[in-house]
């Protein structure tokens, strides 16, 4: 933070009252862009405080999702604790939450206190019923088309992709509402649900129309990339690479790099539908070529010809190779703050309450803060 | 669009020059919030025009990712076509692209023409080298921890999760830059890459710190949700459900709904680490309980007790059950436009060029437009 005045969301203040992934990711993203984000949790720390992965009793998950925020812990069961959340919401003017929209997070009541307040409220299902990333993903169809061909059970994703998409979309929704507030003075309630995010994304990708219009259900094709050419291959030294050809140019690159007799396959392989239909023949030619070379040899040949490819890595290999982990993937020019560990839970309770003009010692004596 | 004046991004005009998923998804999201988004493609339609899934020769993918946009097609190889892109960029004031940052999309040159221009530029790798969702995912580690336990190859995701995350984060980045422009009059270049989005998300989830700090590499645990309790189960009538218990309350709900003797497992199962360590014993009790009941019976018992669960569905089942597909998952109050098919490629070429005051007939005669 060498140039704090340069940070793009300078002046935006956000109260985050959240659990799980989506809302915390949104808050961390806003914080990394320069917003002042204050997260409030219950005194005992909330449901995520011990969430795995753990290291020496510390949740790496909690640390990772709360980077750049101020942490306040309050007795949220007490009327005084809840009243403090209301005060913080009114003071900050913007609230990001995925908790149920009732006191102290009732938008109509907060709006009475601050008419231009913005609240972004993330839910599980569109109708308000609870859901998490994993139930949403199960309900959408991806587990039946992911995983090895012939596998007869659903395959869950490990990446909570809908949480991630929802967290980033919530960030966009908050900034859209902030734009209207700047231009017109009006606040508002912004709602979104994991379920609708997943549905809308599946719609954008053509998967819903495909299910409506095409009789044959989408199959499970293992690591083949549907409708074009892409798959994993094993190198001679036991490593794995992914190789793709999504465009005619990429197909030419692959043909040139390998020199393989793809023209023996009687099809116009510059057409991706043809590459898909002939994927097994293409793979039969590619497998021995890649399997007969080391990763380094494959890399050299592919890089020279601009093939679209990449090695598979484990997380251990990733951290051994990266030299830089930014706080946010957006680069606005200027200094980019690195990712730093999140706060200790409650680390900023006193600081934040003093800003509100509260008597910290009295609140501690009353058990509202620790 | 009953109340177009009510749409939250009213007045924002965006030129999109893009391919693949991330930038088009960002553009479609902005359009669904009321921005005027104009997508420019080459005369011949670009690399995505025939991308699968197809229905009667029409790309459902292209249609889905371009909803709500105006479509312009130009001969981008000609100097005049490129000059028109420059004019459009200057006129709109905001550019969203994932094409290489060279003429006509060179930010420094566009800034000379319009100092407050905002350009959001999406790349593959952080260093500018090409990458797509699938190579990024291969390089990050998820394919080794996704899929059936004991499987010995990487498992690719089918959902291009990094494209989706990047598209939504680009939307947020564009709106952050727009906020600064409204407040200060300054434009700017915003850059992001699929690779860094993936890395930052893995960092937020604690996966990078886990790989750094914990000796044992993260394993592949099939459909078990790591570090807590969650898995798929087969019902007596051959359906599949996911059942989770991420919090003590959810664990109590599951125990109550099933009445199973979980207390015979000698552990404090309100602790999620203990649920994880004893997951196989929990599953051994749950399997016959769920397997001995129909989906309807399981649903009734789980709903009564507030269990966190959900059925697995195929895409065919999803579209049979949904009654509404909104254009964007964000609800700002008021009318929510439904998802509508994207434009025909080039549908708005004349309309947009006339707005610029161009001689459409002359451009057609010169082959710059079709």
Boltz contact constraints between the chains, C-beta under 6 A:
constraints:
  - contact:
      token1: [A, 8]
      token2: [B, 176]
      max_distance: 6.0
  - contact:
      token1: [A, 8]
      token2: [B, 180]
      max_distance: 6.0
  - contact:
      token1: [A, 9]
      token2: [B, 176]
      max_distance: 6.0
  - contact:
      token1: [A, 25]
      token2: [B, 204]
      max_distance: 6.0
  - contact:
      token1: [A, 33]
      token2: [B, 176]
      max_distance: 6.0
  - contact:
      token1: [A, 47]
      token2: [B, 247]
      max_distance: 6.0
  - contact:
      token1: [A, 52]
      token2: [B, 227]
      max_distance: 6.0
  - contact:
      token1: [A, 53]
      token2: [B, 206]
      max_distance: 6.0
  - contact:
      token1: [A, 53]
      token2: [B, 210]
      max_distance: 6.0
  - contact:
      token1: [A, 55]
      token2: [B, 213]
      max_distance: 6.0
  - contact:
      token1: [A, 55]
      token2: [B, 214]
      max_distance: 6.0
  - contact:
      token1: [A, 60]
      token2: [B, 206]
      max_distance: 6.0
  - contact:
      token1: [A, 60]
      token2: [B, 209]
      max_distance: 6.0
  - contact:
      token1: [A, 60]
      token2: [B, 210]
      max_distance: 6.0
  - contact:
      token1: [A, 61]
      token2: [B, 206]
      max_distance: 6.0
  - contact:
      token1: [A, 64]
      token2: [B, 203]
      max_distance: 6.0
  - contact:
      token1: [A, 64]
      token2: [B, 204]
      max_distance: 6.0
  - contact:
      token1: [A, 64]
      token2: [B, 205]
      max_distance: 6.0
  - contact:
      token1: [A, 64]
      token2: [B, 206]
      max_distance: 6.0
  - contact:
      token1: [A, 65]
      token2: [B, 204]
      max_distance: 6.0
  - contact:
      token1: [A, 134]
      token2: [B, 230]
      max_distance: 6.0
  - contact:
      token1: [A, 134]
      token2: [B, 242]
      max_distance: 6.0
  - contact:
      token1: [A, 135]
      token2: [B, 242]
      max_distance: 6.0
  - contact:
      token1: [A, 135]
      token2: [B, 310]
      max_distance: 6.0
  - contact:
      token1: [A, 138]
      token2: [B, 242]
      max_distance: 6.0
  - contact:
      token1: [A, 138]
      token2: [B, 310]
      max_distance: 6.0
  - contact:
      token1: [A, 138]
      token2: [B, 312]
      max_distance: 6.0
  - contact:
      token1: [A, 139]
      token2: [B, 310]
      max_distance: 6.0
  - contact:
      token1: [A, 139]
      token2: [B, 313]
      max_distance: 6.0
  - contact:
      token1: [A, 141]
      token2: [B, 314]
      max_distance: 6.0
  - contact:
      token1: [A, 141]
      token2: [B, 315]
      max_distance: 6.0
  - contact:
      token1: [A, 141]
      token2: [B, 318]
      max_distance: 6.0
  - contact:
      token1: [A, 142]
      token2: [B, 158]
      max_distance: 6.0
  - contact:
      token1: [A, 142]
      token2: [B, 159]
      max_distance: 6.0
  - contact:
      token1: [A, 143]
      token2: [B, 312]
      max_distance: 6.0
  - contact:
      token1: [A, 144]
      token2: [B, 314]
      max_distance: 6.0
  - contact:
      token1: [A, 145]
      token2: [B, 158]
      max_distance: 6.0
  - contact:
      token1: [A, 146]
      token2: [B, 158]
      max_distance: 6.0
  - contact:
      token1: [A, 147]
      token2: [B, 147]
      max_distance: 6.0
  - contact:
      token1: [A, 147]
      token2: [B, 155]
      max_distance: 6.0
  - contact:
      token1: [A, 154]
      token2: [B, 232]
      max_distance: 6.0
  - contact:
      token1: [A, 154]
      token2: [B, 240]
      max_distance: 6.0
  - contact:
      token1: [A, 154]
      token2: [B, 312]
      max_distance: 6.0
  - contact:
      token1: [A, 155]
      token2: [B, 147]
      max_distance: 6.0
  - contact:
      token1: [A, 156]
      token2: [B, 223]
      max_distance: 6.0
  - contact:
      token1: [A, 158]
      token2: [B, 142]
      max_distance: 6.0
  - contact:
      token1: [A, 158]
      token2: [B, 145]
      max_distance: 6.0
  - contact:
      token1: [A, 158]
      token2: [B, 146]
      max_distance: 6.0
  - contact:
      token1: [A, 159]
      token2: [B, 142]
      max_distance: 6.0
  - contact:
      token1: [A, 159]
      token2: [B, 161]
      max_distance: 6.0
  - contact:
      token1: [A, 161]
      token2: [B, 159]
      max_distance: 6.0
  - contact:
      token1: [A, 161]
      token2: [B, 161]
      max_distance: 6.0
  - contact:
      token1: [A, 164]
      token2: [B, 165]
      max_distance: 6.0
  - contact:
      token1: [A, 164]
      token2: [B, 201]
      max_distance: 6.0
  - contact:
      token1: [A, 165]
      token2: [B, 164]
      max_distance: 6.0
  - contact:
      token1: [A, 165]
      token2: [B, 165]
      max_distance: 6.0
  - contact:
      token1: [A, 165]
      token2: [B, 168]
      max_distance: 6.0
  - contact:
      token1: [A, 168]
      token2: [B, 165]
      max_distance: 6.0
  - contact:
      token1: [A, 168]
      token2: [B, 168]
      max_distance: 6.0
  - contact:
      token1: [A, 168]
      token2: [B, 169]
      max_distance: 6.0
  - contact:
      token1: [A, 168]
      token2: [B, 172]
      max_distance: 6.0
  - contact:
      token1: [A, 169]
      token2: [B, 168]
      max_distance: 6.0
  - contact:
      token1: [A, 171]
      token2: [B, 172]
      max_distance: 6.0
  - contact:
      token1: [A, 172]
      token2: [B, 168]
      max_distance: 6.0
  - contact:
      token1: [A, 172]
      token2: [B, 171]
      max_distance: 6.0
  - contact:
      token1: [A, 172]
      token2: [B, 172]
      max_distance: 6.0
  - contact:
      token1: [A, 172]
      token2: [B, 175]
      max_distance: 6.0
  - contact:
      token1: [A, 173]
      token2: [B, 330]
      max_distance: 6.0
  - contact:
      token1: [A, 175]
      token2: [B, 172]
      max_distance: 6.0
  - contact:
      token1: [A, 175]
      token2: [B, 175]
      max_distance: 6.0
  - contact:
      token1: [A, 175]
      token2: [B, 176]
      max_distance: 6.0
  - contact:
      token1: [A, 176]
      token2: [B, 8]
      max_distance: 6.0
  - contact:
      token1: [A, 176]
      token2: [B, 9]
      max_distance: 6.0
  - contact:
      token1: [A, 176]
      token2: [B, 33]
      max_distance: 6.0
  - contact:
      token1: [A, 176]
      token2: [B, 175]
      max_distance: 6.0
  - contact:
      token1: [A, 180]
      token2: [B, 8]
      max_distance: 6.0
  - contact:
      token1: [A, 182]
      token2: [B, 182]
      max_distance: 6.0
  - contact:
      token1: [A, 190]
      token2: [B, 332]
      max_distance: 6.0
  - contact:
      token1: [A, 191]
      token2: [B, 331]
      max_distance: 6.0
  - contact:
      token1: [A, 192]
      token2: [B, 329]
      max_distance: 6.0
  - contact:
      token1: [A, 192]
      token2: [B, 330]
      max_distance: 6.0
  - contact:
      token1: [A, 196]
      token2: [B, 329]
      max_distance: 6.0
  - contact:
      token1: [A, 197]
      token2: [B, 329]
      max_distance: 6.0
  - contact:
      token1: [A, 200]
      token2: [B, 329]
      max_distance: 6.0
  - contact:
      token1: [A, 201]
      token2: [B, 164]
      max_distance: 6.0
  - contact:
      token1: [A, 203]
      token2: [B, 64]
      max_distance: 6.0
  - contact:
      token1: [A, 203]
      token2: [B, 325]
      max_distance: 6.0
  - contact:
      token1: [A, 203]
      token2: [B, 339]
      max_distance: 6.0
  - contact:
      token1: [A, 204]
      token2: [B, 25]
      max_distance: 6.0
  - contact:
      token1: [A, 204]
      token2: [B, 64]
      max_distance: 6.0
  - contact:
      token1: [A, 204]
      token2: [B, 65]
      max_distance: 6.0
  - contact:
      token1: [A, 205]
      token2: [B, 64]
      max_distance: 6.0
  - contact:
      token1: [A, 206]
      token2: [B, 53]
      max_distance: 6.0
  - contact:
      token1: [A, 206]
      token2: [B, 60]
      max_distance: 6.0
  - contact:
      token1: [A, 206]
      token2: [B, 61]
      max_distance: 6.0
  - contact:
      token1: [A, 206]
      token2: [B, 64]
      max_distance: 6.0
  - contact:
      token1: [A, 207]
      token2: [B, 315]
      max_distance: 6.0
  - contact:
      token1: [A, 208]
      token2: [B, 319]
      max_distance: 6.0
  - contact:
      token1: [A, 209]
      token2: [B, 60]
      max_distance: 6.0
  - contact:
      token1: [A, 210]
      token2: [B, 53]
      max_distance: 6.0
  - contact:
      token1: [A, 210]
      token2: [B, 60]
      max_distance: 6.0
  - contact:
      token1: [A, 211]
      token2: [B, 315]
      max_distance: 6.0
  - contact:
      token1: [A, 211]
      token2: [B, 316]
      max_distance: 6.0
  - contact:
      token1: [A, 211]
      token2: [B, 319]
      max_distance: 6.0
  - contact:
      token1: [A, 212]
      token2: [B, 319]
      max_distance: 6.0
  - contact:
      token1: [A, 213]
      token2: [B, 55]
      max_distance: 6.0
  - contact:
      token1: [A, 214]
      token2: [B, 55]
      max_distance: 6.0
  - contact:
      token1: [A, 217]
      token2: [B, 316]
      max_distance: 6.0
  - contact:
      token1: [A, 223]
      token2: [B, 156]
      max_distance: 6.0
  - contact:
      token1: [A, 227]
      token2: [B, 52]
      max_distance: 6.0
  - contact:
      token1: [A, 230]
      token2: [B, 134]
      max_distance: 6.0
  - contact:
      token1: [A, 232]
      token2: [B, 154]
      max_distance: 6.0
  - contact:
      token1: [A, 240]
      token2: [B, 154]
      max_distance: 6.0
  - contact:
      token1: [A, 242]
      token2: [B, 134]
      max_distance: 6.0
  - contact:
      token1: [A, 242]
      token2: [B, 135]
      max_distance: 6.0
  - contact:
      token1: [A, 242]
      token2: [B, 138]
      max_distance: 6.0
  - contact:
      token1: [A, 247]
      token2: [B, 47]
      max_distance: 6.0
  - contact:
      token1: [A, 310]
      token2: [B, 135]
      max_distance: 6.0
  - contact:
      token1: [A, 310]
      token2: [B, 138]
      max_distance: 6.0
  - contact:
      token1: [A, 310]
      token2: [B, 139]
      max_distance: 6.0
  - contact:
      token1: [A, 312]
      token2: [B, 138]
      max_distance: 6.0
  - contact:
      token1: [A, 312]
      token2: [B, 143]
      max_distance: 6.0
  - contact:
      token1: [A, 312]
      token2: [B, 154]
      max_distance: 6.0
  - contact:
      token1: [A, 313]
      token2: [B, 139]
      max_distance: 6.0
  - contact:
      token1: [A, 314]
      token2: [B, 141]
      max_distance: 6.0
  - contact:
      token1: [A, 314]
      token2: [B, 144]
      max_distance: 6.0
  - contact:
      token1: [A, 315]
      token2: [B, 141]
      max_distance: 6.0
  - contact:
      token1: [A, 315]
      token2: [B, 207]
      max_distance: 6.0
  - contact:
      token1: [A, 315]
      token2: [B, 211]
      max_distance: 6.0
  - contact:
      token1: [A, 316]
      token2: [B, 211]
      max_distance: 6.0
  - contact:
      token1: [A, 316]
      token2: [B, 217]
      max_distance: 6.0
  - contact:
      token1: [A, 318]
      token2: [B, 141]
      max_distance: 6.0
  - contact:
      token1: [A, 319]
      token2: [B, 208]
      max_distance: 6.0
  - contact:
      token1: [A, 319]
      token2: [B, 211]
      max_distance: 6.0
  - contact:
      token1: [A, 319]
      token2: [B, 212]
      max_distance: 6.0
  - contact:
      token1: [A, 325]
      token2: [B, 203]
      max_distance: 6.0
  - contact:
      token1: [A, 329]
      token2: [B, 192]
      max_distance: 6.0
  - contact:
      token1: [A, 329]
      token2: [B, 196]
      max_distance: 6.0
  - contact:
      token1: [A, 329]
      token2: [B, 197]
      max_distance: 6.0
  - contact:
      token1: [A, 329]
      token2: [B, 200]
      max_distance: 6.0
  - contact:
      token1: [A, 330]
      token2: [B, 173]
      max_distance: 6.0
  - contact:
      token1: [A, 330]
      token2: [B, 192]
      max_distance: 6.0
  - contact:
      token1: [A, 331]
      token2: [B, 191]
      max_distance: 6.0
  - contact:
      token1: [A, 332]
      token2: [B, 190]
      max_distance: 6.0
  - contact:
      token1: [A, 339]
      token2: [B, 203]
      max_distance: 6.0
